[in-house]
Amino acid sequence: MAFLSIIRRWALREHLSIREIARRTKLSRNTIRKYLRSGAVELEFKVAERPSKLDPFAAKLSGWLKTEAGKSRKQRRTS
C-alpha cells in the first residue's frame, strides 16, 4: 500500500514529527506510531473465512447448470 510508504518517507527522510504526519493524513497519532513501530512494508488485513449462503444449494445449482449446458442456445438459462 502506497499510504504506508508515504508515512515512512515523511518520518524517516523528511524527519516530520508524528503530529505533523497525523495532521497531513488525518489519522490518529497512535495509528501513525503503530505503523512506524511495526516496520511492515504493507498493511495486511485478516479476513475470516465466512461460509456462503449458497453452500447448502451448491450441488443442486451445479447440477442445474450442467443440464442447461446440454440444451440449445435459445433454450438455455444463463443467469
N, C-alpha and C positions, 0 to 999 in steps of 0.2 A: 504494500500500500504506500503510495507516494506521500501520504499525510505524515506518516511516522518518520520518513526520511527528512521531510521539511523541518519537523520539530527537532530532530537530532542535529541537522545542519545549523539551525539557529542557535542551539545550545553549545555545540562544540566548536564550530568555525567562527560564528559571529559573536559568540560569548554574550548572548542575550540572557537576561535573567528569566527565571521560571515565571515570574509575574508578568513580564512583557510578552513572553510566548503565550501565556494563558489569555492575555488581553487580545493578542492578534488572532488566536484560533478560536476564541470563545469557549474554551474548555476550562475545567477547573484546574487549579494549581496542583491538587492531589493527583489528577489524571496525568498531567504533564510529568510530574515527578515519577509516577509509576512507570510511564513509558521510557523515561530516561534511565531509570534504575534497572529495568528488565534486560536491556541490551538486545532485545529482539529486533530483527530486521523487518519482519512483517507481523501484523496483528493476526491472531488466529481466534476464531470463534468456534466454540464447541456446540455442535448441533446434535441433539439427542435423536436417536432412531425412533420414528413415530410410524406406527402401522397405518396403512391407507384404509379408508373407509370401504374401498372396493375389494380388499383382500379376501373377504368371505365369498365373493362372487367371481373371483378371478378365473376359476376353472370353467364356470358356465359361460362367461363372456368370451374366453378364448375359443371355446367350442363353437359358439355362435359365429365368431369371426372366421373360423376355418370352413364352416358350411357356407358362409356368404362368399368366400373366395372362389368357390367352385361354380357359382352362378354367373350368368352372363352380366355384362357391364350394366345394362339398363335395369336388371332385376336386383342388383346388389345394393345393400345399405352400407354407407361409408362412414357414418358418424359414430 
